[in-house]
């Protein structure tokens, strides 16, 4: 495949390999705001992995012999960049190293590539550009655009950079951060990689580097975190440095981290050799480490589907596709059309495969994420697009009904009930008449399957799980409690159809803000333990449009927690059943005034 993206719009000795380190932090899968952005980047970052360069850029990826190429840089006739007396330096027509920051760094790297073009007689159109001078910015139409998105990287590698036009993140092949002190260089690199992953849906991984004075560190970022080399002195290890620069300049799309099963040039995604035409993007995960879920509306033979692409942790449990096959054609559940484990170079693509290739397979903290793709027959609209309160309550009733059938008849627990996973079925029904649809079974389990972690998404996780009172055994009542929290959050963040409201000083801040699940659990307990506390802390945050649902929320609180709950030991009144929750919602629907 082409090495460029098309917008949708000396080696360390082997002994050093045992010295790689792993960033540490608590791991609560998909709990959302449990850590800062930088902490998330540090989690899973393996450092001092010096086999990375040799594995990623083997001799076969270069159009020249490395030793001969390095020797050619000592030729006095080279007028760009020279390597003499064990140091890189400018040729007579080059002064880039006098300004190693940004534009000087770009000239230095381009000088190396220009000489390699002449030496190898293979031309690459890739060019290093100084980000500060050429304005790398987010797509102006991006709905996620924030002031922080406007920061410029130091240097980026582009293919066919065009003059008189600002480049965009969707065009960046590789990114680098350059300075003398090293201050914040890696943090800025994390931010750059985040932008690339947000704007390029055809990425398996992203390459980057920091150049701090004469010390070069090479990085590979994927959905399990990152891998980096130790600091490499570019003067003392010129072959390693040249191999890296050559790999970025001449390597194919696979070397640079692109996915050959996605063609943005033709707007096509392939699943089991079937071509699906991309119609529109529906969702893109907003972080580096994680599932990296991307959802598209796609079309094949005039029929529309939903395609979900994600990097899922391999925990030896049933996959989402297996869960959906077991569910069959149950009403209220997104139905499966097709699925595959995406393959690259003849093997299943996974983050663990990359790490084992560089000698990390024996590490106890290795997280393996497998690249999986699903095609679903049913498409849903976000829950917040409800047209009436009656339609909103109906979606909850449908979702809980489907959850009940899954639990009692199929022995399946969803385990991640959230505002994103309860949707409105988009099947041509007019607004106000749409049914509810339960989606995203990435965290679903078979009943009785042992669990060693908290499952779910803040702020919807049940208090019992947050406080680890049940030994992390996920039960049906926990999912039902999550439906209750979804309703509360929707009522606090929506003042009518298509009218989202952002409020900073409501209960949502306490349910989302802390990295420690126990802290969040205690905050929730304080908010729901009595009717009075619930009225003051939660119902006071309901938007005026949703005031008719206050009594419904009160009734649900009493169903789960009784009239009063003064301590953790008396947390739940009784085990709540699906039918009881549905009865409360149906009563609320009957009591609604005409809309």
N, C-alpha and C positions, 0 to 999 in steps of 0.2 A: 504494500500500500504506500501511498505517498507519505513522506515524512512530515509534511506540514499539515496543520489543522485547517479545516475550512469552516468558517464561522457559521453557526446555526444562527444564524446571523453570524622514582625507584620505589618498589613495593616494600612494605614493612615485612620483617621476618615473620615466619609462621608462629613464632612464640608470642607475638603480640596479639594473635587471634583470641587467646584465652583471657585477654584483658578487656574485652568489650563490656560495656555497662548498659544497664537498662533503666530508663526513667521510671519512677514509681509514683503511684497515687492510687486512691481507692477507685474501684471499678464497679459502678452500678449502671449496668447496660441500659441505655436509652432513658435514663432518668432526667435527661434534659439539662437543667441549669445546675448540676451538682458540682461543677468545677468551672474555673475561668477558662477563657480561650487558650491561654498559654499553658495552663496545666494540662488541658486536653492534648496539646501538641507534644508535651513532654512524656505523657503516658505512652509507653510502647516504643520510645525512641532508643534504639540500640546505637551506641557510639563506639568508635575505635574499631570498626569492622573494615579492615583494609583490603579484604578480598573483594569488596564491592566493585571497585573499578575494573579489576581483571575479569570478573564475571560479567559485568554489564557490557564492557567494551573489549571483547576478545580480539585477537589479531585479525580474525576474519571480518570484523566489522570495519576495518580501516583499509583505505585504498593505497596504503604505503607500508613499507617495513619500518617499524618504529625506530630501531637503532639507526638505520640509514637516514631517516627523516631528521632525527635529532642531530646527527652529524652534519647534515646540510645547513643547519642554522649557524654553524661556525664559519660558513663561507663569507668572506669579507664582501663579496658582491651582493649579498642579501641586504637590501636597502630598507627593510621593514623592521624586523626583530631579529636579534642575534643571540646565540648562546655560546659565550666564550668565557674562559677562566672560571668555570663553574658558577656562572651567573647569567641570567637573562638580562639583556640590555637593548637599548634602541640602536637601530641602524642609522646611517647618516641622514635618512629622510624621515626619521621618526622620533618624536619627543614624548610619547604617551606616558612613559614611566615617570616623567616629572610631575604628572598629575594623575596619580593612581586612582583617585576618586572619580567615579562616574565616567565622564567623557574620556579621560585618560585610560581608564580600564578598558573601555570599549575599543579604543584605538589599539591598545596592546593586544587584546584578544583577536581583533580583526587583522592585525599585522601577522600574527601567527597563522591564522587561517589563510590569509592571502599567500603567504609563502608556501603553505602546504598545497594550495591549489596549483601553484607553479611546479612544485617538486613532484607531485603525484600525477599531474596533468588530468586531474579530475576536478571539475568545477562544482562548488556548492553555492547555492544562492542564499544560504543562511548568513545573516549579518548580525553582529552584536550592536546594540543601540543603547545609548545612555538614557535611562528612563526619565531623569530629571529634565532633559532637554527635549524629549520627544513625547512627553505627556501620556504615559500609559494610564488610561482612565477606565472606569467601569462603563458598560453600555448605558447610555443615558436613559434608555427605556426600561432599565431594570427596576422592578418594583422594590427590590431590596436595597437600592442605593442609599448609602449613608455617608456622612462626611468622612468617616474613616476609610471608606472605599476609595477616596480620591488620592491617597498617598501614592507616590511614584516609587517604583523599585529603582535600584541603582543601575543595573544593566540587565537587558533581556535579549534573548536570541529570537530573531524573527526570520521568516522566510519571505523573500521579496519585499522588504520594507518600502513603503511608498512615501515619496516626498510630499511635503505640504499637507500632511494629514496625520492626525494623532492616531497612534496605534491603540488597540484595545486588548483587554485581558484575553479575549477569545483567540488572539493571534499569537500569544506568547508560547514559545517552544520550551525554553529553559530560562530560569531567573537567577540572578546573583546579587549579593549584597557586598559592598566593598567599603572598607575604611581602614584607618591606621590603628585605632584603639581597640576595635572589636566590640565596642559598647553597643548593645542591642542589635548587633548584626543578625544573630540567629532568630531573634524575635521578629525582626522585619522580614526575614526569609519565611517564617511561619505565616505571616500575614500575606505575603506574596503568593505562596502556594495555595492558601485558602481561596484567594481570588481566582487563581487559575482553575482550581477544581470546581468552583461555583459557575464558571463561565464556559467550561469545556466538558461536555457530557461524554465525550469519547476517550476519556483518560482512564488508564489502568493504574498509572502512577505518574508522579511529576518529579523531575530532576531539578536540583538547585545547588548553589554553592555559596560559601562566604570566602572572601579574600581579605584577610586582615594583615596588612603589610605584605610580608612575603609568605604568609601561612595560608594555605588553601585547604578548605574542608568541603568535601563532596557529599551531597545528600540525595537520598531517594525517599520520597514520601508516598505512602499508599494508605489504604483504609484501616490498616492495623497500626499506623503510626509512622515511624521513619527509621532509616538506617543511615549512618554516616561514617565516614572514614575518620581517622585521627587527623590532627593538623599536619599537613604535608608542606614541607619547605620546598617551594617551587624551584629554588636554586640547587638544593641538595638532592632532590628527587625529580629531575627533569623528565624522565621517561613516564613516570606516573602522571605528572601534570600534562604532558603532551598527549598521552593516551586519552585522558579525560576530555581535553579540548577537542581532539580529533573525533572522539566518539560523538560529542554533541554536534559537531559540524557535519559529519558524514554518516552518522548512524541512521538506520531506517526508522520507521515509525515505532517498531517494537522496542528498539533501544531507548527511544524518547518517551515511551510509556503510553502510546496510543493503542486503541482497541480496534483491530481490523474487522470486527463483526459489526461495527457502526460506521456507516458512510454518511458523513454530514454533507458531502458534495451532492449526493442523491437523496438525502433525507431518508435513509433506509437503515433499519435494524434487523439483524438476522437471528432467528431462533430455530434451531434444528434444520438449518438450510432453507427455511422459509423466510421470504423477504416481507417485512412489514414497513409500510410507508408511514413516517412520522407526520402526524397531523398537528399536534400542539403539545408543548410540555405542560404537565399538570403539577409536578412537585419536584423539588431538588433539595436534598439534605444540606444543611448549612454548617458543616464542620468537616475537618479533615479526617479525624479518626472516628470510625463508626461504620454503620451499614452503607453510608453514601447513597441512600436510596434515591433513584430517579424514576419518575413515573411519566409516561407519555400516553396520550391518546393516539392510537395508530389505526391503520386501515389495511385490509387485505381482501382482494376480490369484492370491493364495494361494501364490505362489512367492517364496522368499527369495533375496536377492542381497546383494552387498557394493557399496556406493557409496563412491567415493573422490573427494574434492574437494581440489584443490591449485592453488597458484600456481606455475607451472613456468617457469623461465628459457627464453626463446626464443633458442636458439643456432643455429637453422637446421639442426638435426639431427632424425632421426626421432622422433616423439612416442611416448609409451608406448602409446597406442592403436594406432599404426601397427606398433610392434614386436609387440604382442599379436596383431594381425591376421595378421602374417607367421608367428607361432608357430602359429596355428590352434588345434587341439584336442589339442596334445601333452600327454601324461600328465605330471603334476607341475608344470604351469604353470597359473596362474589364467586361466580363459577369459573372453574379452571378450563382453559382451552388448550394450553400447551406450556411446556416448561423445559428448561435445560440447565445444566452446569456449563458455563461458558468455557470454551477450550482455547488455548493459545499454544502454538507450536506442538500440537498433538496431545496435550495433556490438560487436565482441568486447571483453570487459572485460579490461583489462590495466593494470598499473602504468605502463607507458610511455605509454599514452593519457592518463592523468592528468597526467604530467609534460610531455608535449608541449603540453597545453592551457594550461600556465602558463609556456611558453617555455623548457623545458629539453630539448627534443628534439635540439638540436645538441650537447649536452654529451657529451664522449667517454666519460665514466664512467657513462652512463645504463644502468641494468639494467632490462630489460623482462621482467616476469613475467606470463604469460598465465594466465587463470583457466580451468582445465580440469576436467572431471568424467568419471569412468569408472563404468560399472556392470559388475560381474564376476559370473559365474555361480557361482564357487566361493568359499567362505568358509573361512578358516583360523583355527586356534587358536594362540596364542603357543607358541613352541617350549618355553618353560620349563614348560608344562603337561603335558609328557610323563609317561606313566604308568609306564614301565619304561625301563631303559637300552637294551633291545633296540629299543623303539619310537624312542628318541632316535637311535640309530645308523641305523635304517631311514630316518628322515627325512633324514639326511645322504646316504645312498645314493640315495634318490629325487631329492633336490635336485641332486646331482652328475650323476646320470643325465640329468635334464631339461636341465641346463646343457650336457652333452655333445652332446645332440641339437640344441639351439639353435645351438651353435658349429659343429659339423661339417655339419649339414644346412641350417640357416637363416642361417649367417654372422652370428650375433648374440652379443654379449658382454654379460652382465648388468652388471658393473662396480660393483655395490654389494652384495656378499654380506655380510650382517650377521645378528645374532641376531633382528632384527625381520623380516627378509625371507625367512627359512626358517621355514615354519609347518607345522602339522599339519592335514591336510585334515579339515574338519568336514562329513562327508557321512553321518553316522549310524553310522559304525563305532564299536565300543566302545573305550574307552581301552585302549591297549596294542596295538591293531590299526590305528591310523590311519596313512595314508601321508603322505609329505612333500610340501610344496607351495612352489614358488618364486614370490615375489610382488615387486611394486614394481620396475618397469622404467623409472622416471623417468630413470635415468642410463645406460640401456643404449645401446649403439652398434652399428652395423654393423661387422664386422671390417674393419680397414684404415682406418676413419674417423679422421682426425687429431684429436688431443686436445691442448688447451693448458692443462689443469688436472688436478689430482689428483682422481680420482673415488673415492668410497667413504666409509665411516664409521669413525672411530676407535672401538675399537682394532683394527679388522679389516683395515686397508689393508696390502697387501704391502710388505715392507721395501724392495724394489727401487723402488717408486713413491715411498715416503716420502723416499728418498735421491736421487730423480730420476736414477737410474743409467740407466734405459732411455729417457730423454728424454720421459717421460710417455706413452709408447706402452703402452696397456693390452693385456695379453695374457691368454690363457686361464689360464696358470699362475698369474697374479696372483689371479684369482678362486678358484682351487683353494687357494692359500695362505690366502685369507680364510676358506674353510670350516674350515681347520685352526685358525685363531685363534678362530673362533666356538665350536668344540668346547672349546678351552681355557677360554674365558670362561664357558661354560655350566657346566663342571665346577668352576670356582672360585666360582660364584655360586649354585649350587643343591645342596642337600643332600638331594635326593629330590623326588618328584612334589609340585608345589605348595608347595615349601619353599625359597623364596629366602633367600639369606644375603648380608648386606652386610658386607664386610670392607674396612677402609681400608688395611691394610698388606700388600697382595699385589701381584703383577705388574701387575694391572689399573690401579693408581694410576699407574704409569709409562707405561702404554700410552695413558692418557687425558689425563694432566694438562697437557701443554704445548701452547701454541699453535703451536709450530714443528714442522712435520712431520719435519724432519731430526732433531730431538732425540728424538722418539718412535721414529723409525726406528733410531737408534743404541741406544736402550734395548732395543728388541726384539732387535736383533742381538746385544747382550750377553747376552740371556736364552736365545737359541737356538743360539749358535755351537758349543757342545759339549754332549754328554750330561750332563756334570757340572753345567754352568751351567743347563741346562734342568731338571734334577732339583731343584737348589737354589732357582732363581728362580721356576719355573712350577709344576712338579708338586707342590711343597710347599704350594701354595695350593689344590690340589684338595680339595673337600669329601669326607668319609669315604664318603658314598654313591657317589661317582664314582671311588673308588680303582680299581675293576676296569677303568677305561678308561685308566689310566696307561700301560700298555704300548702301547696303541693310539696314544696321543699321542707316545710315544717313537718308534714306528715311522714316524709321519707326519713328525716332525721330521727323522729320518734320510733319509726320502724326499726332502724338500725341500732339506736343507742338508748331507747327507752325514754322516759320522761326526764330522767336525770342520770348523769354519769360523773360521779365525783372523783373517781380514781381509775388508774389503768386496769386494775384487777376487775373492775365492774364495767369494762368498756362496752360490751355488747349485751343487749337485752336478750337476744335469742338468735339462733341461726335463721337468717332471712332466706325465704324461698322466692323463686322467680314470680310465682303467681301473686304473692303479696305485693311485690313492687309494681307489677302490671296493674293490679287493682287500684293502687294509689294514683297511678298515672291516668287510668281511665276515668276515675272520679274527677280528677282535675280537668280532664278534657270536657266532661259533661258540664262542669261548672263555669267553663270559659264563656265570657260574653261574646256576642256576635262580632265578627271582624269585617 
